[in-house]
Amino acid sequence: MSEHRERLRRARNEEGAQASNKYSGRTDVHCSLHADATAVLTAYQPNSTDQVRLRADYLAHLAAHPDALLRSCSPAHLTASAAVLDARAERVLLVLHRKVGLWLQPGGHCEPSDISLAKAALREATEETGIDGLRFAGGPVHLDRHRAPCGVEHHLDVMFALVAPDGAMPTVSVESADVRWFDVTELPDPTDDAVRAVVRAAGDQVRREPAPQPARP
């Protein structure tokens, strides 16, 4: 376990414990999320043996836990996050977590309004960066299992790539001390290997997108 994830776990443990009952009785939400997560992870194509193993573990967890998307699910539950890049995949937007003082990609737990993992990742990214109009570059780009900050053992994070509109200016959320654009080859310290991995994977996916075609008169 990385020092980053342990510090985050300690900093948010109390908050996570208080939030663990938030989804009580929300079967309509978690059934939809569960079906979406199963479909999304089944379609995900891992690019390494580690990612193959993680996908199998995630799917096994989903099969064993109907509440796998809920905060209260133990010993682990799925979360969603995203690397937010510019259209050329040259810069990435990271948030400086107020409590632990680390630069992270936006992300977090699913909420009652989320109907899919992608919607959860988009909501978190919009809330934490203040940028509207973010768009997806395909499906998930990376999976990361780490110690959870909310009282259970692990988060099974499903990471996406989002592209910001040209000229987008971020604003700092209440959860963050700062939010900034960084060159993808010069990520700030302190951060961790999970952030570095999702930035690389998201950059590769954005660069594979077809170039936008000019509008016809």
Summary of the structure (lengths in Angstrom):
residues: 217
radius of gyration: 16.7
end to end distance: 55.2
largest distance: 57.4
contacts: 714
relative contact order: 0.21
helix: 36%
strand: 22%
